[in-house]
Amino acid sequence: MLIKETQTTKINIAVLDLNNGVPNQGLRCILNILQQYQNEHELPFDITVFDVRQKDEVPDSSFDIYISSGGPGSPFDEEGWEWENKYFDLINQLYYYNTQATEDQKKHVFFICHSFQLACRFFKIGKVCQRKSTSFGVFPVHKIWGGLHEPIFEQLPEPFYAVDSRDYQVIQPDFDQLNGIGATVLALEKERPHVPLERAIMAVRFSAEMIGTQFHPEADAISMRDHLLKDINKARVIAEHGEAKYWDMLDKLDDPDKILLTQKVILPAFLDKALEKKLVATSLA
């Protein structure tokens, strides 16, 4: 629980936009969550958005919190480009900074969807590859192993529901690498007993300060309904899952126990964890 004290020092938050100029609702949702959290806790956030893929804008390591968005396309298409080199360098700097920093000075990072795939590439914790078909819709996510004890997931049921929108996936976890860096797989995609394919990794805690999800914890009912009502997405869902499933997805959007709960819980819980020690230190200063 955050302390209710007057906070005068600004909390600097970097939002890394990986949408490459493609119109999307994800960035709006992230900024809305930050604004709402700031208002509820009466905290002075200073939020800066970086256009990573279009303008090679990557923040330095001076921010307190980093949230890196989803985005379109392959996580390999721009391999070795300037922005990617700078992006991986930032992750490296933050990771090693955190191994030496005091608890109240550590930098917390959240990776979403496309950013999650890039982080899995960087940390080499599994195989990043293309799916046989696009996954798009509202689906159950299953907590496993560390996910059952993950503070950011503890207010969510098993399974919980989330928005999934991707052509790529992370499979075949490398447990030697995971154990070597102290990372933990937290969740897997929905069970598909009729499909002879490995279930994708849906969430990983890369370190005590770095976590990522393949799904979109920021998604709200407005943005998802907008996506589902587009003809191309409606046709895709019906072709893959049937018309009944399509209407079921639309019904789930207003269910307070589905994506509304996921949006309400995950990023705010991440912010709680990121700010807890920092605010305690500030109140004692």
N, C-alpha and C positions, 0 to 999 in steps of 0.2 A: 504493500500500500504506500503510495507516495505521500510525503509529508506536506501538509497544507501550510506552507510558509511563503512569505513574499520572496520571490526569486527576482533578483535584479540583474544578474549576469545572463546575457543572452545565450540560448542554447542553439548552436549553429547546426543546421540540418542540410545535407546535400541530397537532392533528389536527382538521380541519374536517369535521364530519359533515353531509352534505347529504342524508341519507336521509329526512328529514322524518317521522321517527317510524315509518317502515315497517320491519318486521323484516327483517334482512339479515345476510349472513355477511361482507360486505366489511370492515366496521369491525373485526370480530374478527380478520380476516386481517391488516389493517394493524397492529393493536396487537401481534399475535403476531410479525410480522416485526421490529418495533421492539424488542420484548422479547428476541428471539433475538439480534439484532445487538448490543444493549446487553450481553448476557451474554458473547457471543463476544469482544467487543473490550474488555470490562471498562470500560465507559464509564458515567458517571452521568447517565442521561437523566432529565429531568423532563418528563413527557408530560401535556398538558392537552387534553381533548376538548371541542370547542365544538359545541353543537347549533344549527347555523346557521339552518335554515329553520323549525324549530318554535319556537325561542325567541329568534330574532334575535341569537344569540350569535356575534359575530365578533371574533377576537383583535385586539390592537393590533400594532404593528410591532416589538415588542421581542423576539420569539422568534428563535431561530437558524434553525430549519427549519420549513417548513409542508407538510403533506400534506393535500390536499383530496379528499374521497371522491367516489364516484359517488352516484347517487340516482335515484329514479323520476320519471317525468313529463317534461313539455316544458321545455326551457331558456328558454321564453318565457312560461310560464303566470304566473310571479310577477314579470314585468318591471316595474321601478320600485318594487317593494316595499321596505320598510325594510332587510331583510336583504341584498337584492341591491345596493342603493346602498352599504351599508357594506362588502360583499364587494368590489365594484369599486373602492371607495376604498382598501381595503387593498392590492389588486393594484397600483394606481397608486402608492401610497406606497412599496411594496417595490421596484417597478421603478425609480423615480427615485432612491431611496436607494442602490440598487446601482450606479448610474452614478457615484456620488461616493465610495462606501465603499472602504476598503482591502480587499485580497483576503481577509484573515482575518476581516473583519467583515461580509461580504456575506451576504444572506439567500437561502436556496435554497427553491424551491417546486416541488411536484409536483402536477399536476392529473390526476384520474382520471375518465374517462367523462363524467358530467353536469358536473363541474367543468371538464373539458376543453372541452366545448361552450360553457360560460360564458366561459372564457378566450378562445376563438376569437371569440366575440361582442365581448368587451372590446377585443381587439387588432385586430379587423376584418380577419382574415387570410383569410377565405373565407365561403362561404354556409352558414349553419346552417339545416337544414330537416328536415322529417319524411321518413322512408324510406317506400317503397311498402309494405314489410312489415317486421315485426320481425326483427332479426338476433339470433339466440340460439344459442350453442353454442361449440364449440372449433374455431377456424379458423386457417389460415395467415395470417401478417402479413408483408408484403414490405417489406424495407428499400430505400429509394431515396435518391438525392442524398446529403444530409448524413447520412442514417441509416447509410450504409456506413462512415462515419468517426466515428459517435457513440460516445463511450466507454461510455455506459450500455448500448449494444447490442452491444458488441464481442465479448462472450462467447457471443452467440447466433448460431445458424446462419441462413442465408438459404434459404427463409423460416424464421421461427420460429412457434411456435403460442401462441395466447392465448385467453382467455375473452372472448367478445363478447356483450354483452347491451344492446340499444338499439333505440329506435324513431326516433331522430334521427341525423343525420350532418352532417359538414362536408365540403363539396365546393367545386369551383371556386376553388382557391387564388388569392388576389390577390397576384401576385408583386411588384408595385410596393410594396404595403404590407409584405409579408414582407421585402423588401430594405431598405425604409426603416427598419424597427425592428431589423434584423439577425436576423430569425427564419428558421428552416429547416424545411421539411417533411421528416420522417424516414422515414415509412412509409405505405403504402397498404393497403387491405383486399385480400382474396383476389382473384385474377383470375377473372373470370366471362365468358369469351369468348362464351357463349350468351346473355348478358343485355346489351341495348343501353343500359346505364346507366353513368354515370361512377362510378369507384371512389372510395370515401370516404377522406378523410385519417385515418390511424390514430395518428399521433404527430407532434408539433411541438416543436422547441426554440424557445421564444419569446425567450429571451435566454440568456446564459452561465449564469444562475442559475435560470431558469424553464423547466420542461419539462412536457409533458403527453401522455397517451395516451388514445385513445378506448376501447381495450380495458382489461381489468382485470389489471394486473400482480401484484396482491396475491392473486388467486384461488388457492385450493388445491383438491386433489382432493376433499376432504370437502365443501366448500361447493358445488362444481360438481355433484358426484354428487347431493347433496340437491336441487338445482334440477332436474336432468335427470329425476329419478325422480318429480317431481310430475306428476300427470296432465295439467295444462294445458300444461306445458312439453314433456312427452313428445309430446303431440298436435301441438303447434306445430312441433316439429322434424321429426316424421314427415311432416306435411302439406307442409312446405316442402322437405325434403331426402330423404325416404324412410326406411323403417325400417332399411335397411342402414346408412345414414349415422348414424342415432340410436345403434345399437349400436357403431358405429365410434367415435363420440364418447365413449361410456362406456369403451371399451377404451383410448382415448388418455389418460384421466385418470391411469392408473398408469404411463404411459410416462415414464421419467426424462428423455427428450429433448423432451418436449412442454411442457405447462403447468407441470409441476414444475420444469423448468429455467427457464422464464420467471419464475416466482415466486422462485426462488433467486437470479436474476441482477439483475433490473431495479431494484427498490427498494433492495437492499443496495448496488448500484453507485451509485445516486443518493446514498445516505448517505455512501459513500466520498468522492465528489466534494464533497459539501457540507461534510464535516468535515476534509478533507485539510489545507487551509491553516490552519484554525482550530487544529487539534491541533499543527501545526508551530509556530505562533506561541506556543501555550501552553507547549510543551516548551522553547522558547528564552527564555521570560520569566524 
